[in-house]
Amino acid sequence: MNQSEHTTDPDYPLSPVPETARKSMWSMSFVLLGFTFFSATMWAGGSVGAAFDFSTTLWILLIGNLLLGTYAAILGYIAARSGLNTALMSRYAFGEIGSKLSDFILGFTQIGWYAWGTATMALLLVKMTGLPEGLTLPLMVVFGFGFCISAFVGYRGLDLLSRFAVPAMLILIAVSLGIATQDAGGLSGLGAIVPSSELSVAAAITLVFGTFVSGGTQATNWTRFAKSGKAAVIATLAAFFIGNGLMTLVGAFGALVYQQADIVDILVAQGLATLGVLMLFLNLWTTQDNTVYNFAVAGCNLLRTERRRTITVIGAAIGTLLAVLGMYEWLIPFLILLGTFIPPVGGVIMANYFVTWRGRYADLGSTTLPAFNVVGLIAYALGSLVAYTSNWIAPVVGVLVAAASYALIALVVSAVKERRATELSNL
């Protein structure tokens, strides 16, 4: 793809990332791992751990995270090959104006996570330190704007924070898992714990996959910086299969041993309250900055502006407002929304790239794209509808139906056009 290296923003919100700006696989891995180390992911693991025996829980977490990692890795591969993020890929999949639909959906879900994380930080800090409850709202404002600082800087800011935070969190998690295993009486003790709630296997896998599928769909914001498709795939799998898998495993351990899913509550139960506060802060900051960064990238495409830093601050303001309004209480319906309407976006992008563009996009600057890609929009609608009504693993169903629908409709439309062209040439 021909690409211009001239841009007003070194994070290239509206253009392909040039070869000269590509990052190492280690750099991307740290950023993506910091992104996937998130409290809500542990909550999902805890819900699974409370409903199944230990061995079944491990299989569910393995399958759910493998599906999530594969989904994110395919999008990561496309991003590395094209240098484009999800918002820009959506222009090919849904059209110049049609892509604004995915911009809104992706941006809204990311800022929803930002609001939830901001509220969580303030509420738990007050609870764990005994601060006056009247400080909760002011703390939401402080954290709401404070968390966006590294995102305001850009990829470099995210990278620097993650290089410090990720190793620290891994050490804390390893210590906590060791204590939990000992408290449970070893692996045999874990295997003897009786589940305390009920959940179907399909619902459990949906929970694991759907909790972070919005992040997986927008991981392209970093994998587009990869030097090769292979590097992008490895970094993405490291984050969304191994990293996210570790977070869900921690939540499952906590639910089994302490009836707590969040790593912070687990550390408090283990008598490590001070480390719990540190873990909470690092855990949320390395995800918060990534989510508001995602919002900014989607916002730049929606508004066709390169003022990424301005959009970042606006996103932080919206997220802070939602936190103050009570986003903390909306988590479960929010997760259902994510698991239903986000995955079909990725399914359409995949099919569009491999079926229509045969693995190589035309140059974005010199290609005239339609205002609406009707095929992509129809495929997205079908994928979302089937996912919403499915009793199976809704996110997986959404991806497969959207991708298959796009491929089938695109092939039929292509065949009809060829036939008409042949008929006209014979006249």
Phi and psi in degrees as a GROMACS rama.xvg file:
@    title "Ramachandran Plot"
@    xaxis  label "Phi"
@    yaxis  label "Psi"
@TYPE xy
-72.5649  137.831  ASN-2
-148.752  145.471  GLN-3
-91.3512  139.735  SER-4
-93.729  2.93303  GLU-5
-86.9977  122.33  HIS-6
-155.79  152.052  THR-7
-84.9532  -8.09673  THR-8
-129.096  123.212  ASP-9
-65.8011  -5.31787  PRO-10
-96.8637  1.14485  ASP-11
50.3724  59.9548  TYR-12
-68.2347  -25.0253  PRO-13
-123.333  17.669  LEU-14
-149.199  161.069  SER-15
-64.0607  148.207  PRO-16
-76.0203  121.508  VAL-17
-70.652  160.631  PRO-18
-58.5148  -33.5731  GLU-19
-68.8273  -16.375  THR-20
-104.705  6.53426  ALA-21
-69.7641  150.563  ARG-22
-110.847  165.141  LYS-23
-74.6551  160.638  SER-24
-63.1238  -35.2447  MET-25
-65.7266  -40.4543  TRP-26
-60.4045  -48.2365  SER-27
-64.3903  -38.0777  MET-28
-62.2399  -42.0511  SER-29
-63.432  -45.1857  PHE-30
-63.1395  -45.6063  VAL-31
-69.6505  -36.7298  LEU-32
-64.9732  -41.7733  LEU-33
-59.7246  -35.3875  GLY-34
-65.8498  -44.3726  PHE-35
-81.6178  -12.9449  THR-36
-78.6843  92.4987  PHE-37
-140.374  139.6  PHE-38
-59.5595  -41.325  SER-39
-63.7195  -30.2425  ALA-40
-64.8198  -39.203  THR-41
-66.9063  -34.6374  MET-42
-60.6951  -41.2791  TRP-43
-62.5751  -43.883  ALA-44
-63.0904  -37.9405  GLY-45
-64.1604  -38.0329  GLY-46
-63.4165  -37.5594  SER-47
-71.051  -45.1024  VAL-48
-61.63  -30.03  GLY-49
-78.4013  -14.1803  ALA-50
-106.872  -11.8542  ALA-51
-136.132  161.492  PHE-52
-70.0962  168.069  ASP-53
-61.6065  -43.8675  PHE-54
-66.8555  -40.9777  SER-55
-65.4157  -39.5526  THR-56
-58.202  -43.6691  THR-57
-61.7304  -41.0136  LEU-58
-66.1499  -42.1222  TRP-59
-63.5884  -44.6809  ILE-60
-64.2152  -38.1883  LEU-61
-63.0828  -48.6173  LEU-62
-66.4163  -47.5783  ILE-63
-61.0734  -44.3883  GLY-64
-75.0868  -29.5402  ASN-65
-66.9938  -41.1458  LEU-66
-62.8773  -45.0025  LEU-67
-63.928  -45.1433  LEU-68
-62.7806  -40.0937  GLY-69
-64.7566  -45.0287  THR-70
-58.3869  -49.6997  TYR-71
-67.503  -34.7629  ALA-72
-67.6101  -37.5825  ALA-73
-64.0833  -45.1401  ILE-74
-64.4031  -36.4866  LEU-75
-63.6915  -38.9992  GLY-76
-61.693  -46.1702  TYR-77
-62.1899  -40.9309  ILE-78
-63.1648  -43.1456  ALA-79
-66.0324  -40.5545  ALA-80
-68.9129  -34.0422  ARG-81
-99.2122  -22.1021  SER-82
77.1697  11.2213  GLY-83
-107.386  151.495  LEU-84
-90.9535  176.087  ASN-85
-60.0015  -39.9592  THR-86
-60.8738  -42.0686  ALA-87
-73.64  -36.6335  LEU-88
-63.1388  -30.879  MET-89
-64.3733  -24.9286  SER-90
-62.8496  -39.8626  ARG-91
-70.7942  -39.2701  TYR-92
-77.8771  -34.6956  ALA-93
-121.497  -8.35327  PHE-94
99.6571  164.515  GLY-95
-58.4528  -45.4525  GLU-96
-87.8713  -37.85  ILE-97
-59.9287  -29.7624  GLY-98
-65.3948  -20.199  SER-99
-63.5642  -24.8826  LYS-100
-62.3577  -49.1635  LEU-101
-68.3842  -34.109  SER-102
-57.8668  -45.3142  ASP-103
-66.3549  -46.0809  PHE-104
-63.193  -48.6866  ILE-105
-67.6247  -43.2478  LEU-106
-63.8521  -41.6443  GLY-107
-64.2758  -44.7128  PHE-108
-66.6032  -37.5717  THR-109
-67.6896  -40.5917  GLN-110
-72.5789  -24.1846  ILE-111
-65.9649  -42.341  GLY-112
-63.4572  -39.4702  TRP-113
-61.3261  -42.5538  TYR-114
-64.4702  -43.0573  ALA-115
-63.6721  -44.5902  TRP-116
-64.7159  -39.0807  GLY-117
-63.6671  -45.9519  THR-118
-63.7938  -41.7022  ALA-119
-60.1525  -45.4066  THR-120
-59.8707  -46.9183  MET-121
-67.1016  -45.8208  ALA-122
-64.6861  -45.0366  LEU-123
-72.2135  -33.2596  LEU-124
-64.6669  -42.5672  LEU-125
-63.1058  -41.8558  VAL-126
-67.1199  -42.0752  LYS-127
-79.9561  -25.7167  MET-128
-104.01  -8.64764  THR-129
75.7508  20.1562  GLY-130
-67.1957  156.373  LEU-131
-59.2649  139.285  PRO-132
-62.7713  -22.7995  GLU-133
-65.2212  -14.6411  GLY-134
-86.1986  -5.38139  LEU-135
-60.2932  -51.3318  THR-136
-65.7907  -45.0456  LEU-137
-58.6711  -37.2049  PRO-138
-66.3746  -35.072  LEU-139
-60.091  -40.8956  MET-140
-66.1034  -44.1299  VAL-141
-60.6642  -49.5297  VAL-142
-71.3392  -35.2267  PHE-143
-57.7565  -41.3703  GLY-144
-90.6247  -27.8272  PHE-145
-68.5828  -39.3774  GLY-146
-64.2191  -20.9515  PHE-147
-86.8571  -2.46423  CYS-148
-60.2433  -49.0409  ILE-149
-67.1439  -32.8388  SER-150
-69.1633  -34.823  ALA-151
-60.7085  -40.5873  PHE-152
-63.7139  -41.2796  VAL-153
115.633  -159.824  GLY-154
-53.1514  -42.2475  TYR-155
-60.3864  -41.3617  ARG-156
-65.4162  -41.8838  GLY-157
-63.1409  -41.7153  LEU-158
-63.7273  -47.8437  ASP-159
-62.047  -43.9499  LEU-160
-63.6561  -44.6357  LEU-161
-66.2  -33.9165  SER-162
-63.978  -27.8628  ARG-163
-88.7478  -44.8356  PHE-164
-73.6019  -40.5426  ALA-165
-62.1522  -50.3276  VAL-166
-60.1911  -38.8789  PRO-167
-62.4281  -43.6805  ALA-168
-67.89  -36.4169  MET-169
-63.2117  -40.0781  LEU-170
-64.8769  -46.2434  ILE-171
-62.1163  -41.0314  LEU-172
-65.4884  -43.1138  ILE-173
-61.2429  -44.0842  ALA-174
-61.7796  -44.7621  VAL-175
-64.436  -43.1363  SER-176
-64.3226  -36.9869  LEU-177
-63.3059  -44.4406  GLY-178
-64.5151  -41.6257  ILE-179
-63.1858  -42.5771  ALA-180
-62.3798  -40.8135  THR-181
-65.9232  -42.6115  GLN-182
-65.2803  -29.2834  ASP-183
-82.3156  -9.53552  ALA-184
90.6987  28.2333  GLY-185
83.0783  -175.167  GLY-186
-63.7755  -34.2571  LEU-187
-65.294  -36.1887  SER-188
-67.1922  -39.5692  GLY-189
-62.0878  -40.9313  LEU-190
-67.3445  -21.5783  GLY-191
-89.2177  -8.35294  ALA-192
-69.689  132.108  ILE-193
-89.3573  132.447  VAL-194
-58.0672  145.778  PRO-195
-107.998  -3.46484  SER-196
-145.513  175.017  SER-197
-118.674  142.556  GLU-198
-162.468  133.552  LEU-199
-71.7536  157.335  SER-200
-62.1643  -42.4434  VAL-201
-61.8199  -43.1816  ALA-202
-65.9254  -36.5595  ALA-203
-66.7224  -43.958  ALA-204
-65.901  -38.7894  ILE-205
-59.7028  -40.9234  THR-206
-63.6153  -45.7437  LEU-207
-64.9926  -45.358  VAL-208
-70.5649  -45.4311  PHE-209
-75.013  -25.2436  GLY-210
-58.9639  -38.3099  THR-211
-121.405  20.0464  PHE-212
-68.9663  -28.8877  VAL-213
-63.2036  -43.1634  SER-214
-64.921  -39.4952  GLY-215
-63.3703  -36.2636  GLY-216
-66.9336  -30.5569  THR-217
-107.264  11.9826  GLN-218
-64.8833  -14.2006  ALA-219
-61.2086  -21.0962  THR-220
-60.7436  -20.8609  ASN-221
-112.48  -35.9044  TRP-222
-69.3604  -16.9772  THR-223
-66.286  -16.2864  ARG-224
-85.8314  -2.08507  PHE-225
-68.1397  148.744  ALA-226
-79.6287  -16.0915  LYS-227
-156.646  162.053  SER-228
-62.7754  -35.7803  GLY-229
-62.5841  -44.9939  LYS-230
-62.0916  -39.2073  ALA-231
-64.9501  -42.67  ALA-232
-64.1306  -44.7616  VAL-233
-63.8409  -46.7054  ILE-234
-62.891  -39.7076  ALA-235
-68.5227  -43.8324  THR-236
-64.5381  -37.2433  LEU-237
-60.0745  -37.4086  ALA-238
-83.277  -49.8804  ALA-239
-90.4324  -19.5968  PHE-240
-97.2657  -53.0481  PHE-241
-80.421  -52.8745  ILE-242
-63.2579  -52.3892  GLY-243
-64.5771  -35.3947  ASN-244
-62.7385  -39.0515  GLY-245
-64.1917  -40.3805  LEU-246
-64.3068  -43.5351  MET-247
-67.4098  -33.0209  THR-248
-66.9522  -41.4906  LEU-249
-59.9212  -44.1939  VAL-250
-62.2452  -40.405  GLY-251
-65.5589  -42.9384  ALA-252
-58.0255  -47.1517  PHE-253
-61.6085  -41.0842  GLY-254
-66.5037  -38.0653  ALA-255
-70.2025  -45.4369  LEU-256
-90.101  -42.0841  VAL-257
-117.086  0.40784  TYR-258
58.5114  30.7857  GLN-259
-131.621  137.58  GLN-260
-99.7494  -29.7107  ALA-261
-82.8252  138.91  ASP-262
-58.9527  -32.868  ILE-263
-65.408  -48.4318  VAL-264
-63.1713  -35.6215  ASP-265
-64.7009  -45.2907  ILE-266
-62.5098  -38.2107  LEU-267
-63.8027  -43.8552  VAL-268
-63.5045  -27.1604  ALA-269
-88.7661  4.44426  GLN-270
79.6662  21.6973  GLY-271
-115.306  50.8946  LEU-272
-61.8523  -41.4196  ALA-273
-62.3511  -44.7494  THR-274
-65.1452  -30.4455  LEU-275
-62.5531  -41.5406  GLY-276
-63.8039  -43.808  VAL-277
-62.6226  -43.4645  LEU-278
-63.1496  -43.1293  MET-279
-57.9595  -46.9121  LEU-280
-63.9344  -49.7528  PHE-281
-66.3201  -41.9259  LEU-282
-57.3169  -46.4694  ASN-283
-78.8772  -40.1795  LEU-284
-62.3123  -42.8981  TRP-285
-69.9921  -14.219  THR-286
-97.7892  -40.2033  THR-287
-58.2224  -45.5507  GLN-288
-65.7157  -33.6559  ASP-289
-68.9611  -40.0371  ASN-290
-67.2081  -41.6057  THR-291
-72.4616  -27.5142  VAL-292
-64.6674  -44.1819  TYR-293
-59.5857  -43.5167  ASN-294
-59.2438  -42.5824  PHE-295
-64.2782  -41.0714  ALA-296
-65.2616  -44.4012  VAL-297
-63.9713  -38.7669  ALA-298
-65.5192  -37.1898  GLY-299
-62.0188  -41.8091  CYS-300
-69.8955  -38.6298  ASN-301
-62.0738  -43.2767  LEU-302
-96.9104  -3.54639  LEU-303
54.4529  52.6145  ARG-304
-133.266  149.776  THR-305
-98.4594  11.6442  GLU-306
-80.5973  65.3432  ARG-307
-62.15  -40.981  ARG-308
-64.4646  -39.4675  ARG-309
-63.5893  -44.9097  THR-310
-64.6347  -33.4336  ILE-311
-60.6378  -46.781  THR-312
-66.331  -39.5493  VAL-313
-62.3434  -42.3025  ILE-314
-62.0022  -42.4086  GLY-315
-62.1886  -38.0855  ALA-316
-65.8872  -43.2665  ALA-317
-64.9461  -44.2382  ILE-318
-61.5983  -40.7198  GLY-319
-63.6476  -42.3628  THR-320
-61.6238  -44.3675  LEU-321
-63.569  -36.6914  LEU-322
-62.9627  -45.2554  ALA-323
-62.2876  -32.6589  VAL-324
-81.0213  -3.6213  LEU-325
107.559  30.3231  GLY-326
-59.0016  -25.8918  MET-327
-56.5961  -30.4769  TYR-328
-85.0735  -7.00834  GLU-329
-100.817  13.9996  TRP-330
-60.5749  -50.1664  LEU-331
-62.4399  -52.0312  ILE-332
-62.0603  -29.675  PRO-333
-66.2366  -40.9366  PHE-334
-64.8682  -38.8279  LEU-335
-62.0529  -41.9903  ILE-336
-59.7261  -45.9254  LEU-337
-61.0418  -47.9882  LEU-338
-67.1618  -17.872  GLY-339
-96.9182  -46.9605  THR-340
-103.337  -9.71402  PHE-341
-86.645  -49.2114  ILE-342
-54.4078  -38.4473  PRO-343
-59.3948  -26.9107  PRO-344
-59.0786  -48.0601  VAL-345
-64.694  -37.821  GLY-346
-61.0387  -43.1138  GLY-347
-66.4549  -42.7481  VAL-348
-60.5702  -44.6912  ILE-349
-59.6457  -51.0151  MET-350
-63.6155  -40.2759  ALA-351
-61.447  -41.9579  ASN-352
-67.6721  -46.456  TYR-353
-84.7889  -31.2051  PHE-354
-90.6537  -52.9359  VAL-355
-78.245  -45.6551  THR-356
-98.2462  -0.0865549  TRP-357
51.9451  38.3392  ARG-358
81.4858  16.0149  GLY-359
-156.851  107.44  ARG-360
-67.7508  147.546  TYR-361
-72.3657  156.628  ALA-362
-58.8445  127.751  ASP-363
-63.762  -33.7617  LEU-364
-76.6014  -23.2672  GLY-365
-114.003  6.16039  SER-366
-106.861  133.621  THR-367
-92.9059  109.323  THR-368
-94.3663  149.4  LEU-369
-66.0481  155.599  PRO-370
-61.7791  -40.3901  ALA-371
-132.218  127.649  PHE-372
-91.5668  95.7138  ASN-373
-60.3211  -37.7427  VAL-374
-60.6679  -45.933  VAL-375
-64.7253  -41.0817  GLY-376
-67.6212  -39.713  LEU-377
-65.179  -44.3273  ILE-378
-61.6147  -40.6681  ALA-379
-63.014  -44.8255  TYR-380
-61.5364  -41.8629  ALA-381
-65.7408  -43.6463  LEU-382
-61.863  -42.6503  GLY-383
-66.6542  -41.9644  SER-384
-63.0132  -47.8894  LEU-385
-66.4427  -39.5183  VAL-386
-63.1194  -41.0229  ALA-387
-65.1526  -33.4992  TYR-388
-97.754  -2.88202  THR-389
-77.9181  142.159  SER-390
-97.4233  -1.71261  ASN-391
-92.9224  -152.621  TRP-392
-80.0098  94.8897  ILE-393
-53.3544  -46.5417  ALA-394
-61.983  -41.5908  PRO-395
-65.966  -43.0536  VAL-396
-58.8608  -43.6809  VAL-397
-60.5164  -44.4347  GLY-398
-63.4235  -49.792  VAL-399
-65.889  -43.8226  LEU-400
-66.7816  -43.0111  VAL-401
-62.4245  -45.7852  ALA-402
-65.7212  -46.194  ALA-403
-65.2124  -40.9721  ALA-404
-62.0146  -44.6232  SER-405
-61.5734  -48.047  TYR-406
-59.7951  -44.4104  ALA-407
-66.6289  -48.6612  LEU-408
-64.624  -41.2699  ILE-409
-62.6352  -40.9962  ALA-410
-66.9281  -40.3352  LEU-411
-64.6235  -46.4828  VAL-412
-60.9803  -41.8608  VAL-413
-63.1333  -42.1032  SER-414
-64.6106  -40.6624  ALA-415
-63.7466  -43.1382  VAL-416
-63.2606  -40.8567  LYS-417
-65.1293  -39.4163  GLU-418
-65.6866  -42.5962  ARG-419
-64.7177  -39.0072  ARG-420
-64.1743  -39.1366  ALA-421
-65.8267  -42.0718  THR-422
-64.1081  -40.9307  GLU-423
-65.9943  -37.917  LEU-424
-69.8643  -22.5171  SER-425
-87.6786  -8.22677  ASN-426
